[in-house]
Amino acid sequence: MEFIPYKANECFEHLYYQIPMELFFNKNYKYKLNSDSKILYCFLLNRVLLSKKNNWFDEKGNVFLIFTRKEVQELLNLSDKTTTKAF
């Protein structure tokens, strides 16, 4: 695979997911969540922000989101069994 460096005008063209550092340092999460689960959490967090933007709230003000297992399998390239473990 050939290395292709970034050009100066390409440096800020990317979007990023954020993973809370707490998932890696807090003992309640560090040893209980695998890497797939931590990545899934950042996808879910991103979906919550999208739901908020689209005003997807229930009558109590709770944000809801739609994220199917199939979408998770495709995004993370996981089997159904591994996807189930990530949840």
N, CA, C and O atoms as CSV, one atom per row, in Angstrom:
chain,resi,resn,atom,element,x,y,z
A,1,MET,N,N,0.837,-1.175,0.000
A,1,MET,CA,C,0.000,0.000,0.000
A,1,MET,C,C,0.884,1.240,0.000
A,1,MET,O,O,1.790,1.366,0.824
A,2,GLU,N,N,0.623,2.132,-0.906
A,2,GLU,CA,C,1.428,3.343,-1.052
A,2,GLU,C,C,0.996,4.406,-0.048
A,2,GLU,O,O,-0.198,4.638,0.146
A,3,PHE,N,N,1.968,5.049,0.585
A,3,PHE,CA,C,1.693,6.141,1.523
A,3,PHE,C,C,1.382,7.408,0.733
A,3,PHE,O,O,2.172,7.836,-0.109
A,4,ILE,N,N,0.239,7.995,1.011
A,4,ILE,CA,C,-0.160,9.248,0.351
A,4,ILE,C,C,-0.346,10.301,1.438
A,4,ILE,O,O,-1.305,10.238,2.208
A,5,PRO,N,N,0.567,11.270,1.504
A,5,PRO,CA,C,0.472,12.276,2.576
A,5,PRO,C,C,-0.689,13.247,2.347
A,5,PRO,O,O,-1.143,13.448,1.220
A,6,TYR,N,N,-1.152,13.842,3.448
A,6,TYR,CA,C,-2.182,14.880,3.362
A,6,TYR,C,C,-1.591,16.143,2.755
A,6,TYR,O,O,-0.415,16.452,2.949
A,7,LYS,N,N,-2.409,16.854,2.033
A,7,LYS,CA,C,-2.038,18.164,1.517
A,7,LYS,C,C,-2.505,19.203,2.529
A,7,LYS,O,O,-3.404,18.925,3.324
A,8,ALA,N,N,-1.915,20.389,2.514
A,8,ALA,CA,C,-2.240,21.435,3.484
A,8,ALA,C,C,-3.727,21.788,3.473
A,8,ALA,O,O,-4.305,22.049,4.528
A,9,ASN,N,N,-4.350,21.799,2.302
A,9,ASN,CA,C,-5.757,22.189,2.213
A,9,ASN,C,C,-6.711,21.060,2.615
A,9,ASN,O,O,-7.920,21.284,2.670
A,10,GLU,N,N,-6.207,19.862,2.895
A,10,GLU,CA,C,-7.040,18.724,3.262
A,10,GLU,C,C,-7.109,18.494,4.769
A,10,GLU,O,O,-7.904,17.673,5.226
A,11,CYS,N,N,-6.310,19.187,5.532
A,11,CYS,CA,C,-6.169,18.902,6.957
A,11,CYS,C,C,-7.444,19.067,7.769
A,11,CYS,O,O,-7.614,18.370,8.769
A,12,PHE,N,N,-8.337,19.952,7.383
A,12,PHE,CA,C,-9.525,20.206,8.181
A,12,PHE,C,C,-10.805,19.812,7.458
A,12,PHE,O,O,-11.878,20.317,7.786
A,13,GLU,N,N,-10.709,18.930,6.494
A,13,GLU,CA,C,-11.873,18.509,5.726
A,13,GLU,C,C,-12.577,17.289,6.322
A,13,GLU,O,O,-13.611,16.870,5.802
A,14,HIS,N,N,-12.053,16.723,7.377
A,14,HIS,CA,C,-12.586,15.478,7.918
A,14,HIS,C,C,-13.503,15.726,9.103
A,14,HIS,O,O,-13.333,16.689,9.851
A,15,LEU,N,N,-14.470,14.845,9.258
A,15,LEU,CA,C,-15.325,14.842,10.436
A,15,LEU,C,C,-14.813,13.768,11.375
A,15,LEU,O,O,-14.224,12.783,10.930
A,16,TYR,N,N,-15.032,13.949,12.673
A,16,TYR,CA,C,-14.502,13.017,13.654
A,16,TYR,C,C,-15.570,12.593,14.647
A,16,TYR,O,O,-16.498,13.346,14.943
A,17,TYR,N,N,-15.429,11.393,15.150
A,17,TYR,CA,C,-16.227,10.922,16.271
A,17,TYR,C,C,-15.445,11.213,17.536
A,17,TYR,O,O,-14.214,11.180,17.537
A,18,GLN,N,N,-16.161,11.499,18.613
A,18,GLN,CA,C,-15.515,11.711,19.897
A,18,GLN,C,C,-15.809,10.528,20.814
A,18,GLN,O,O,-16.949,10.078,20.922
A,19,ILE,N,N,-14.776,10.039,21.464
A,19,ILE,CA,C,-14.933,8.975,22.446
A,19,ILE,C,C,-14.559,9.575,23.799
A,19,ILE,O,O,-13.430,10.032,23.982
A,20,PRO,N,N,-15.493,9.579,24.744
A,20,PRO,CA,C,-15.170,10.135,26.061
A,20,PRO,C,C,-13.993,9.396,26.712
A,20,PRO,O,O,-13.969,8.166,26.755
A,21,MET,N,N,-13.034,10.154,27.209
A,21,MET,CA,C,-11.854,9.557,27.840
A,21,MET,C,C,-12.226,8.721,29.053
A,21,MET,O,O,-11.508,7.787,29.411
A,22,GLU,N,N,-13.334,9.047,29.678
A,22,GLU,CA,C,-13.786,8.313,30.854
A,22,GLU,C,C,-13.944,6.819,30.565
A,22,GLU,O,O,-13.752,5.994,31.458
A,23,LEU,N,N,-14.291,6.466,29.327
A,23,LEU,CA,C,-14.449,5.061,28.970
A,23,LEU,C,C,-13.137,4.287,29.076
A,23,LEU,O,O,-13.143,3.062,29.201
A,24,PHE,N,N,-12.010,5.004,29.027
A,24,PHE,CA,C,-10.702,4.365,29.084
A,24,PHE,C,C,-10.049,4.436,30.465
A,24,PHE,O,O,-9.148,3.657,30.775
A,25,PHE,N,N,-10.513,5.381,31.295
A,25,PHE,CA,C,-9.860,5.585,32.585
A,25,PHE,C,C,-10.724,5.247,33.800
A,25,PHE,O,O,-10.183,4.867,34.838
A,26,ASN,N,N,-12.012,5.371,33.706
A,26,ASN,CA,C,-12.904,5.072,34.815
A,26,ASN,C,C,-13.025,3.559,34.957
A,26,ASN,O,O,-13.364,2.866,33.998
A,27,LYS,N,N,-12.745,3.045,36.162
A,27,LYS,CA,C,-12.746,1.591,36.357
A,27,LYS,C,C,-14.111,0.960,36.112
A,27,LYS,O,O,-14.200,-0.245,35.876
A,28,ASN,N,N,-15.183,1.764,36.164
A,28,ASN,CA,C,-16.523,1.236,35.880
A,28,ASN,C,C,-16.704,0.881,34.409
A,28,ASN,O,O,-17.579,0.088,34.061
A,29,TYR,N,N,-15.878,1.466,33.549
A,29,TYR,CA,C,-15.976,1.217,32.105
A,29,TYR,C,C,-14.731,0.550,31.541
A,29,TYR,O,O,-14.826,-0.314,30.669
A,30,LYS,N,N,-13.576,0.945,32.031
A,30,LYS,CA,C,-12.296,0.491,31.477
A,30,LYS,C,C,-12.206,-1.021,31.338
A,30,LYS,O,O,-11.758,-1.525,30.309
A,31,TYR,N,N,-12.628,-1.746,32.366
A,31,TYR,CA,C,-12.481,-3.197,32.364
A,31,TYR,C,C,-13.756,-3.930,31.948
A,31,TYR,O,O,-13.740,-5.143,31.740
A,32,LYS,N,N,-14.854,-3.193,31.828
A,32,LYS,CA,C,-16.134,-3.832,31.511
A,32,LYS,C,C,-16.545,-3.687,30.057
A,32,LYS,O,O,-17.366,-4.462,29.566
A,33,LEU,N,N,-15.983,-2.701,29.359
A,33,LEU,CA,C,-16.335,-2.480,27.954
A,33,LEU,C,C,-15.154,-2.847,27.064
A,33,LEU,O,O,-14.019,-2.459,27.339
A,34,ASN,N,N,-15.423,-3.591,26.005
A,34,ASN,CA,C,-14.359,-3.864,25.042
A,34,ASN,C,C,-14.265,-2.702,24.050
A,34,ASN,O,O,-15.073,-1.774,24.103
A,35,SER,N,N,-13.312,-2.750,23.173
A,35,SER,CA,C,-13.101,-1.646,22.223
A,35,SER,C,C,-14.297,-1.437,21.307
A,35,SER,O,O,-14.647,-0.298,20.995
A,36,ASP,N,N,-14.931,-2.528,20.872
A,36,ASP,CA,C,-16.121,-2.394,20.021
A,36,ASP,C,C,-17.216,-1.630,20.746
A,36,ASP,O,O,-17.885,-0.788,20.147
A,37,SER,N,N,-17.404,-1.912,22.025
A,37,SER,CA,C,-18.428,-1.231,22.804
A,37,SER,C,C,-18.118,0.258,22.961
A,37,SER,O,O,-19.018,1.097,22.922
A,38,LYS,N,N,-16.853,0.570,23.137
A,38,LYS,CA,C,-16.449,1.977,23.280
A,38,LYS,C,C,-16.671,2.736,21.979
A,38,LYS,O,O,-17.116,3.883,21.999
A,39,ILE,N,N,-16.369,2.115,20.864
A,39,ILE,CA,C,-16.607,2.754,19.566
A,39,ILE,C,C,-18.099,2.883,19.315
A,39,ILE,O,O,-18.560,3.910,18.816
A,40,LEU,N,N,-18.854,1.850,19.657
A,40,LEU,CA,C,-20.309,1.906,19.521
A,40,LEU,C,C,-20.874,3.053,20.342
A,40,LEU,O,O,-21.783,3.748,19.888
A,41,TYR,N,N,-20.351,3.261,21.538
A,41,TYR,CA,C,-20.809,4.369,22.386
A,41,TYR,C,C,-20.636,5.705,21.664
A,41,TYR,O,O,-21.523,6.557,21.721
A,42,CYS,N,N,-19.506,5.893,20.987
A,42,CYS,CA,C,-19.301,7.173,20.295
A,42,CYS,C,C,-20.262,7.315,19.120
A,42,CYS,O,O,-20.695,8.427,18.819
A,43,PHE,N,N,-20.607,6.216,18.449
A,43,PHE,CA,C,-21.623,6.281,17.390
A,43,PHE,C,C,-22.980,6.651,17.970
A,43,PHE,O,O,-23.704,7.468,17.401
A,44,LEU,N,N,-23.321,6.047,19.105
A,44,LEU,CA,C,-24.602,6.358,19.753
A,44,LEU,C,C,-24.641,7.810,20.219
A,44,LEU,O,O,-25.665,8.480,20.092
A,45,LEU,N,N,-23.534,8.288,20.751
A,45,LEU,CA,C,-23.448,9.683,21.177
A,45,LEU,C,C,-23.653,10.619,19.986
A,45,LEU,O,O,-24.318,11.648,20.106
A,46,ASN,N,N,-23.086,10.262,18.856
A,46,ASN,CA,C,-23.269,11.052,17.643
A,46,ASN,C,C,-24.738,11.043,17.208
A,46,ASN,O,O,-25.264,12.071,16.783
A,47,ARG,N,N,-25.394,9.894,17.314
A,47,ARG,CA,C,-26.812,9.798,16.958
A,47,ARG,C,C,-27.683,10.640,17.886
A,47,ARG,O,O,-28.678,11.219,17.451
A,48,VAL,N,N,-27.313,10.710,19.157
A,48,VAL,CA,C,-28.060,11.545,20.102
A,48,VAL,C,C,-27.973,13.011,19.671
A,48,VAL,O,O,-28.970,13.731,19.708
A,49,LEU,N,N,-26.796,13.443,19.268
A,49,LEU,CA,C,-26.642,14.829,18.802
A,49,LEU,C,C,-27.473,15.086,17.554
A,49,LEU,O,O,-28.062,16.157,17.408
A,50,LEU,N,N,-27.524,14.112,16.658
A,50,LEU,CA,C,-28.347,14.233,15.457
A,50,LEU,C,C,-29.828,14.281,15.829
A,50,LEU,O,O,-30.586,15.072,15.268
A,51,SER,N,N,-30.237,13.443,16.766
A,51,SER,CA,C,-31.631,13.439,17.213
A,51,SER,C,C,-32.003,14.776,17.839
A,51,SER,O,O,-33.093,15.299,17.609
A,52,LYS,N,N,-31.093,15.321,18.628
A,52,LYS,CA,C,-31.336,16.633,19.251
A,52,LYS,C,C,-31.510,17.694,18.171
A,52,LYS,O,O,-32.410,18.531,18.245
A,53,LYS,N,N,-30.643,17.648,17.173
A,53,LYS,CA,C,-30.722,18.605,16.058
A,53,LYS,C,C,-32.061,18.496,15.325
A,53,LYS,O,O,-32.600,19.501,14.861
A,54,ASN,N,N,-32.599,17.271,15.223
A,54,ASN,CA,C,-33.867,17.036,14.535
A,54,ASN,C,C,-35.088,17.140,15.454
A,54,ASN,O,O,-36.214,16.857,15.046
A,55,ASN,N,N,-34.839,17.552,16.708
A,55,ASN,CA,C,-35.910,17.699,17.702
A,55,ASN,C,C,-36.672,16.404,17.943
A,55,ASN,O,O,-37.901,16.405,18.026
A,56,TRP,N,N,-35.945,15.309,18.055
A,56,TRP,CA,C,-36.564,14.014,18.334
A,56,TRP,C,C,-36.615,13.810,19.846
A,56,TRP,O,O,-35.756,13.151,20.432
A,57,PHE,N,N,-37.639,14.390,20.457
A,57,PHE,CA,C,-37.844,14.314,21.896
A,57,PHE,C,C,-39.205,13.708,22.159
A,57,PHE,O,O,-40.128,13.849,21.357
A,58,ASP,N,N,-39.326,13.023,23.305
A,58,ASP,CA,C,-40.650,12.565,23.699
A,58,ASP,C,C,-41.307,13.645,24.563
A,58,ASP,O,O,-40.741,14.721,24.754
A,59,GLU,N,N,-42.501,13.353,25.084
A,59,GLU,CA,C,-43.253,14.346,25.847
A,59,GLU,C,C,-42.577,14.729,27.163
A,59,GLU,O,O,-42.910,15.759,27.749
A,60,LYS,N,N,-41.624,13.907,27.636
A,60,LYS,CA,C,-40.892,14.210,28.869
A,60,LYS,C,C,-39.564,14.915,28.602
A,60,LYS,O,O,-38.820,15.219,29.535
A,61,GLY,N,N,-39.267,15.176,27.323
A,61,GLY,CA,C,-38.021,15.847,26.971
A,61,GLY,C,C,-36.845,14.916,26.774
A,61,GLY,O,O,-35.717,15.377,26.603
A,62,ASN,N,N,-37.083,13.609,26.793
A,62,ASN,CA,C,-36.010,12.644,26.554
A,62,ASN,C,C,-35.702,12.561,25.064
A,62,ASN,O,O,-36.609,12.517,24.233
A,63,VAL,N,N,-34.425,12.539,24.740
A,63,VAL,CA,C,-34.000,12.400,23.351
A,63,VAL,C,C,-34.096,10.926,22.971
A,63,VAL,O,O,-33.723,10.055,23.758
A,64,PHE,N,N,-34.594,10.643,21.767
A,64,PHE,CA,C,-34.580,9.259,21.300
A,64,PHE,C,C,-33.865,9.185,19.971
A,64,PHE,O,O,-33.767,10.178,19.249
A,65,LEU,N,N,-33.365,8.002,19.649
A,65,LEU,CA,C,-32.616,7.819,18.418
A,65,LEU,C,C,-32.966,6.486,17.781
A,65,LEU,O,O,-33.519,5.590,18.418
A,66,ILE,N,N,-32.631,6.387,16.518
A,66,ILE,CA,C,-32.828,5.152,15.769
A,66,ILE,C,C,-31.462,4.727,15.242
A,66,ILE,O,O,-30.794,5.465,14.518
A,67,PHE,N,N,-31.068,3.513,15.629
A,67,PHE,CA,C,-29.773,2.977,15.206
A,67,PHE,C,C,-29.903,1.457,15.213
A,67,PHE,O,O,-29.853,0.830,16.271
A,68,THR,N,N,-30.067,0.877,14.051
A,68,THR,CA,C,-30.348,-0.555,13.972
A,68,THR,C,C,-29.087,-1.395,14.151
A,68,THR,O,O,-27.968,-0.933,13.929
A,69,ARG,N,N,-29.305,-2.634,14.558
A,69,ARG,CA,C,-28.193,-3.573,14.683
A,69,ARG,C,C,-27.478,-3.728,13.339
A,69,ARG,O,O,-26.251,-3.809,13.281
A,70,LYS,N,N,-28.256,-3.766,12.277
A,70,LYS,CA,C,-27.677,-3.910,10.932
A,70,LYS,C,C,-26.725,-2.749,10.626
A,70,LYS,O,O,-25.650,-2.953,10.063
A,71,GLU,N,N,-27.129,-1.535,11.000
A,71,GLU,CA,C,-26.257,-0.378,10.792
A,71,GLU,C,C,-24.958,-0.526,11.583
A,71,GLU,O,O,-23.878,-0.219,11.079
A,72,VAL,N,N,-25.072,-0.994,12.816
A,72,VAL,CA,C,-23.887,-1.198,13.653
A,72,VAL,C,C,-22.971,-2.247,13.020
A,72,VAL,O,O,-21.757,-2.060,12.943
A,73,GLN,N,N,-23.568,-3.349,12.569
A,73,GLN,CA,C,-22.775,-4.403,11.923
A,73,GLN,C,C,-22.012,-3.859,10.727
A,73,GLN,O,O,-20.835,-4.166,10.544
A,74,GLU,N,N,-22.674,-3.058,9.921
A,74,GLU,CA,C,-22.028,-2.529,8.721
A,74,GLU,C,C,-20.964,-1.490,9.062
A,74,GLU,O,O,-19.879,-1.507,8.483
A,75,LEU,N,N,-21.263,-0.578,10.003
A,75,LEU,CA,C,-20.300,0.460,10.366
A,75,LEU,C,C,-19.040,-0.105,11.013
A,75,LEU,O,O,-17.930,0.335,10.715
A,76,LEU,N,N,-19.218,-1.079,11.897
A,76,LEU,CA,C,-18.077,-1.641,12.617
A,76,LEU,C,C,-17.528,-2.914,11.994
A,76,LEU,O,O,-16.541,-3.476,12.469
A,77,ASN,N,N,-18.182,-3.368,10.915
A,77,ASN,CA,C,-17.773,-4.597,10.237
A,77,ASN,C,C,-17.723,-5.770,11.225
A,77,ASN,O,O,-16.719,-6.473,11.337
A,78,LEU,N,N,-18.843,-5.954,11.934
A,78,LEU,CA,C,-18.943,-6.994,12.944
A,78,LEU,C,C,-19.991,-8.022,12.572
A,78,LEU,O,O,-20.922,-7.734,11.819
A,79,SER,N,N,-19.831,-9.223,13.106
A,79,SER,CA,C,-20.853,-10.247,12.945
A,79,SER,C,C,-22.026,-9.916,13.866
A,79,SER,O,O,-21.920,-9.041,14.726
A,80,ASP,N,N,-23.130,-10.610,13.683
A,80,ASP,CA,C,-24.294,-10.382,14.536
A,80,ASP,C,C,-23.967,-10.717,15.985
A,80,ASP,O,O,-24.377,-10.001,16.899
A,81,LYS,N,N,-23.236,-11.796,16.195
A,81,LYS,CA,C,-22.866,-12.225,17.559
A,81,LYS,C,C,-21.983,-11.179,18.236
A,81,LYS,O,O,-22.203,-10.848,19.401
A,82,THR,N,N,-20.999,-10.664,17.529
A,82,THR,CA,C,-20.094,-9.659,18.105
A,82,THR,C,C,-20.827,-8.342,18.336
A,82,THR,O,O,-20.553,-7.638,19.307
A,83,THR,N,N,-21.754,-8.012,17.447
A,83,THR,CA,C,-22.557,-6.808,17.631
A,83,THR,C,C,-23.383,-6.920,18.899
A,83,THR,O,O,-23.498,-5.957,19.657
A,84,THR,N,N,-23.956,-8.089,19.132
A,84,THR,CA,C,-24.744,-8.320,20.342
A,84,THR,C,C,-23.878,-8.116,21.591
A,84,THR,O,O,-24.338,-7.529,22.570
A,85,LYS,N,N,-22.650,-8.586,21.565
A,85,LYS,CA,C,-21.731,-8.395,22.694
A,85,LYS,C,C,-21.405,-6.931,22.914
A,85,LYS,O,O,-21.252,-6.491,24.053
A,86,ALA,N,N,-21.296,-6.166,21.823
A,86,ALA,CA,C,-20.944,-4.750,21.934
A,86,ALA,C,C,-22.040,-3.950,22.624
A,86,ALA,O,O,-21.764,-2.951,23.289
A,87,PHE,N,N,-23.300,-4.399,22.462
A,87,PHE,CA,C,-24.402,-3.716,23.125
A,87,PHE,C,C,-24.379,-4.064,24.583
A,87,PHE,O,O,-25.227,-3.596,25.343
